[in-house]
Amino acid sequence: MRNFLRRQWPLIGLGVILILLVFYAMESGETIMGEPLLKQAITGQGLDLKDIHYTQDDPDKGLKWILDASEVRCSGDKNLIVFRDFQLRLKPKNRPLMTLTGKRGDYNRESGKISLWGDLEGTSGDGYKILTEQMVIDEKRNCLSSEEAVTIYGPFFSVVGRGLFADLKKEQISVLSHVTTVVQKESLS
């Protein structure tokens, strides 16, 4: 036994060090990284995720969309998803893709509404651009709306106003008040 320990002490020492490292990593996980994901999931506290890619393509929801965000927090009941620094691609059926970027947002699964805030910029696949600070997307009704100042750029015009309603099925956009429209000369020829 004594000869065995003399010959095998490096392996035994390495094994003890590995056990200590694993124990330390498990203990320090709560203080270094915050609550571990497994503990959050078990207790229903929700999840914090980084750099996510989420696709919602349930045909019953009416509107397909893809979310890429730098940070996401899911509530414990998984009904509310809050996200930051995002790109959201909307895919209305038989209509051009619309891409929205902004600072923060949330998605309520129960209501089917996506609320967005902060330097929102939207571009459509057919050349239109929307700028605003706040927007709500109703995936069940295939529409989006805003109560804030809005600027829309098209191939030959720009529209500035307050409030917005867009029906994504019909491709109709209405600016609700204080509307100023500028038509470029190229569109008149």
Secondary structure, DSSP 8 states (H G I E B T S, - for coil): -HHHHHHHHHHHHHHHHHHHHHHHHHHHHHHHSSS-HHHHHHHT--EEEEEEEEEE--GGGS-EEEEEEEEEEE-TTS-EEEEEEEEEEEE-TTS--EEEEEEEEEEETTTTEEEEEEEEEEEETTS-EEEEEEEEEETTTTEEEEEEEEEEE-SSEEEEEEEEEEETTTTEEEEEEEEEEEE-GGGG-
